[in-house]
């Protein structure tokens, strides 16, 4: 069981930040391939919190200086400062997904979680979309040149990430690229934006009845989940930022397409 927990934590750490959909990967490996399927509801709850907490810590540690500067400048100088305005842009961009997530996440989860055909189509479609829009969009804007409208539109794109297979990082990066942002800056804003979203998910889960007891009763699972997704998440953030300086999203399109085909074949014939 602990080895399967490590595998799922490894997958979460990779897929949360690369544009390949962490929710789809966890569903595929857990529900389709049976890795971690033996977990009961309480164990799943503890582990899901651990995965999200680990990736949240990875974001906060990697971008600690950025977030600290945003907060100080945002509170003291507001939108007049180039770092300060980013704090308020992030808050504005978080609102659409937060509202839709609170109102409809359970409905979407129940309706789409076991629809592997739809997950495969989302993996393929979003993979092609991010590649095409990246190739057609110029690299003009930096984070300093981003407007409030840009930030809000990128935040709205996160709504699609509630559907497994779309990918939160994929949708936000694709939207940012469509707005002419440079690849590395698009990825960086996507990472920034994931912090309040993931933090909100962790807090909501912690507030659910029985959560603390589940964590205490499965502390080893919780620690392994947090540690694995945290360490792998740090490496993946650094990798993607460096990779996008020289490359496009072709490799992710190929990977998503191959995975979509595997899911479809597995669903139809096994």
Buried (B, 14 or more C-beta within 10 A) or exposed (E): EEEBBBBBBBBBBBBBBBBBBBBBBBBBBBBBBEBBEEBEEBBBBBBBBBBBBBBBBBBBEBBEEBBEBBBBBBEEEEBEBBBBBBBBBBBBBBEBBBEBBEEEBEEBBEEBBEBBEBBBBBBBBBBBBBBEBBEEBEBEBEBEEBEEEBBBBBBBBBBBBBBBBBBBBBBBBBBBBBBBBBBBBBBBBBBBBBBBBBBBBBEBBEEEEEBEEBBEEBEEBBBBBBBBBBBBBBBBBEEBBEBBEEEBBEEBBEBBBEBBEBBBEBBEEE
